[in-house]
Amino acid sequence: MAVAIADLNGDGHPDLVAINANANDRTGTLSISRGDGHGHFTGAVLFPLPFPPKTLAVADLDRDGITDLAIVSEAFSLVSLVFGTHDLDLHHTEYKAGVRHRRSRSPMSTAMAAPT
């Protein structure tokens, strides 16, 4: 399990994003809870992942002003990039399909920085 806080929907309030692995069938979930600006979060919206996630990082990877995600699966030796949408409404709009990058060695962590 990994957790990150970032403004995912552009409303200026921090949102909560978490990944969870299911060891039984080697899958996982991405869960997103919208922040209300007063320190509370909505119930989580769950997105299935076809791999067991290990770590998570958030940043605007494609410089479109919308937060994106990088999810690492050590078991599947991949990094999955999940790009946010322009009209993100966590109850109606899903993140675009992830772009997977296979690695020859198992990745164990993620870190991102804003490009200059």
C-alpha positions in Angstrom: 0.0 0.0 0.0 1.1 3.5 -0.8 -0.6 6.9 -0.3 -0.1 10.3 -1.8 -1.8 13.7 -1.5 -2.3 15.9 -4.5 -4.9 18.1 -6.1 -6.2 15.7 -8.7 -9.2 17.6 -9.9 -7.9 21.1 -10.0 -10.3 22.5 -7.3 -7.4 23.7 -5.2 -8.1 21.1 -2.4 -5.7 18.2 -1.7 -7.1 14.8 -2.7 -6.1 11.4 -1.4 -4.8 8.7 -3.7 -3.8 5.2 -2.6 -2.8 1.9 -4.2 -3.5 -1.5 -2.7 -2.2 -4.9 -3.8 -4.2 -8.1 -3.7 -1.7 -10.9 -3.2 -4.3 -13.6 -3.9 -4.8 -12.9 -7.6 -1.8 -10.5 -8.3 -4.1 -7.5 -9.0 -4.7 -4.3 -7.2 -6.7 -1.1 -6.9 -6.2 2.6 -7.2 -8.4 4.5 -4.8 -9.1 8.2 -5.0 -10.9 10.3 -2.4 -11.7 13.9 -3.1 -10.8 16.5 -0.5 -13.4 19.0 0.6 -11.0 21.8 1.6 -11.8 21.4 5.3 -9.6 18.4 6.1 -12.2 15.7 5.1 -12.3 13.3 2.2 -15.2 11.7 0.3 -15.6 8.0 0.1 -13.0 6.3 -2.2 -13.7 5.7 -5.9 -11.9 2.5 -6.8 -10.2 1.7 -10.1 -9.0 -1.9 -10.7 -5.4 -2.4 -11.6 -4.4 -5.6 -13.6 -1.1 -5.9 -11.6 -0.1 -5.7 -7.9 1.1 -2.1 -7.2 4.1 -1.4 -5.0 4.7 2.4 -5.0 3.1 5.5 -6.3 4.2 9.0 -7.3 2.2 12.0 -8.5 3.3 14.8 -10.9 2.1 16.6 -14.1 4.0 14.3 -16.4 2.7 15.7 -19.7 2.7 19.4 -18.6 -1.1 19.8 -19.3 -1.8 21.3 -15.9 -3.4 18.1 -14.6 -1.9 15.7 -12.1 -0.8 12.3 -13.4 0.3 9.2 -11.6 3.2 6.7 -11.9 2.5 3.3 -10.4 5.3 0.7 -9.9 4.7 -3.0 -9.9 7.8 -4.8 -8.6 6.2 -8.2 -9.2 5.5 -7.5 -12.9 8.6 -5.3 -13.5 6.7 -2.4 -14.8 6.0 1.3 -14.3 2.5 2.3 -15.3 1.8 6.0 -16.2 -1.8 7.1 -15.7 -2.6 10.5 -17.2 -5.4 12.7 -15.7 -8.2 14.1 -17.9 -9.0 17.7 -18.4 -12.6 17.4 -17.1 -11.8 15.2 -14.1 -14.8 14.5 -12.0 -13.9 11.6 -9.9 -17.4 10.1 -9.9 -17.9 10.3 -13.7 -14.6 10.6 -15.5 -11.9 8.0 -15.3 -8.2 8.4 -15.7 -7.0 7.5 -19.2 -5.6 4.0 -19.7 -2.1 3.7 -18.3 1.0 3.4 -20.4 3.1 0.5 -19.2 6.9 0.5 -19.4 8.4 -3.0 -18.8 11.8 -3.1 -17.1 14.4 -5.9 -17.1 14.9 -5.5 -13.4 12.1 -5.1 -10.8 11.5 -1.5 -9.9 11.2 -0.9 -6.2 10.3 2.7 -5.8 9.2 5.9 -7.6 10.1 9.5 -7.4 9.3 12.4 -9.6 10.3 16.1 -10.0 8.8 18.9 -12.0 10.7 19.4 -15.3 12.2 22.8 -15.8 
